């Protein structure tokens, strides 16, 4: 199978897995929303954001090192990575235990103290995850990882829904972190058991991991600010119910971004890292193949979510959540620019220069904070979201400048989709001002959006679709 075909095949496996994950997530969210109130989702959003923050702020690049390093498949290197990860997990839980009371006081929510201590067990358990799973990603064994993650999600979801039906409180959302991480831990050692190594932990390998990972640490520090700080800001600026509705909207708007993370981790980064190890002269060509495959798929998801969001919430959620439809639409436009940044920031790391990604991430994080806060006080929550988008655009520009300076070809494959999504937002905003109160308007918007997405897919992937039809015998030979 050619490199381009392999990228396409693995991309569709990831998309299929992500689609199944989306179905599971939103079926559970819809059920949970009938048992819980927006305030519960707001509290859970604060706890989740803090967990993600500590995880990202302590990232020393274990995943990236195993995929990128020439020692990535060496048992001693993996042992060093595992012990570093284990120490990290223990330290993170100690930090959670120590700060829980201060967080509860800051947000004036007593339940946060207990919630952080219980849910924080997930950080401790994550320290014992098998690092050999990253070797599977290094070797492009995408199908195994996708099926593993889906199985864990399905089982954890059933457990959480059962608890919510019996005891409908925010605790159902809090313990979901522990269930999910515990199942991931057990499953990781089943699909990728650690190799036996009789050697002591190699300090040389630890130094290699830390040397590479110090820039990953800075990148993830800024990445946390880029991707999660909005919830912490809104949690302080607004009430928990507003944050709960915003969090529900964010979960729908984030679907393309989650898909971007999956494609980036399982396909983009391993493929580009392999290209950089083998021949940096061919790196630009491989980059072009990846971007040409990835961006159109992600754009389609953005368009679909933008189109169906208002109808989705009006038909499936209680009235208290209906405003999430509008928030989803502006968030998914911002998400598109976050997707671009997410893909582009992997390029310098895969090229062997994580320092560049760290610097670009720093610029992006700073500008997102400045733009979002400034626009919030002028235009409210809508201005806040568009400030985040503006900061992400600057991050993409920073990486593009570095690419031009180093002779790495970029396709600018994102230019026309970017103009398209902004144009779609402007047109919809004008039409919604006149007809937005009518359910029929939401139905028409959904149908037009789906038709636009289908047309874009057919136009972009016409050759592949026709080839598939021919192989299946659905087209007669001319």
PyMOL commands that set and color helices and strands:
alter all, ss='L'
color gray80, all
select helices_A, chain A and resi 3-35+38-57+62-68+75-107+111-119+121-126+132-138+142-166+171-191+203-237+240-253+255-278+280-316+319-321+324-350+354-405+415-435+439-460+462-472
alter helices_A, ss='H'
color red, helices_A
deselect
rebuild
show_as cartoon
